[in-house]
Amino acid sequence: MGIVNVTPDSFSDGGRHASTAAAIAHAHKLIEEGADMLDIGGESTRPGAQPVGIREELGRVLPVIEGLRGAPVPISVDTCKREVMQAAISAGVQMVNDINSLQDASAMRAVAAGNVAVCLMHKQGTPQTMQQQPHYQDVVAEVGEFLRGRIVAAEAAGIARSRIVIDPGFGFGKTLEHNLALLRELKKLAGLGVPLLAGLSRKSMLGALTGQDVGHRLPASLAAALIALQRGASIVRVHDVRETVDALKIWNAVNEE
């Protein structure tokens, strides 16, 4: 899954693809580099990010989604707002990627009615507060129980299990130790019976481990993606598509049977 941030303030590439033309061009570049799907987002969810209004978010993502109509890969919209979900579904997206895991009942209804896939993510707190004092008794068990509950809720709302993906939410209300525990025990979450998405690309946990700033975390991002796949992830959400695809070609060649 290639990342297209149509934002001025995302942690890694904020402002680089903030115009419609730049975002569409970047999306086509990621497709050429081998992305199997694209995730279009108009609101940064980095720690400390401020919320964006509905009209502004729509103005960022809708022209990009419409400009990618007919693209050869599925398009996902990264949003937690029901109004943006509905507009994006009408514009042709095939997935909603919601950091709030459809806990808003109106968002749940919109996705159920839209007959699209959904990614349900775990987070503790809000982007404004989530990294202040994250706390768990057992992070793997608690994240797993939350995601299990959201799968059950989505199915009860009419969303078929075949449409559901889960995401443990690396960096969303987790310390470095929490993130490492989740990555180490990812197979337990993959055992919930739906595809698992891992979003580790360029994140601060990689910077904490390597001492590298966000522009120099490619090797760490590739290592994290391969470890996530080894431990049960089905989808890796990445900034660096070409390099990740090359790493996966080697991985797949060695693991083919």
Secondary structure, 3 states (H helix, E strand, C coil): CEEEECCCCCCCCCCCCCCHHHHHHHHHHHHHCCCCCEEEECCCCCCCCCCCCHHHHHHHHHHHHHHCCCCCCCEEEECCCHHHHHHHHHCCCCEEEECCCCCCHHHHHHHHHHCCEEEEECCCCCCCCCCCCCCCCCHHHHHHHHHHHHHHHHHHCCCCHHHEEEECCCCCCCCHHHHHHHHHCHHHHHCCCCCEEECCCCCHHHHHHHCCCHHHCHHHHHHHHHHHHHCCCCEECECCHHHHHHHHHHHHHHHCC
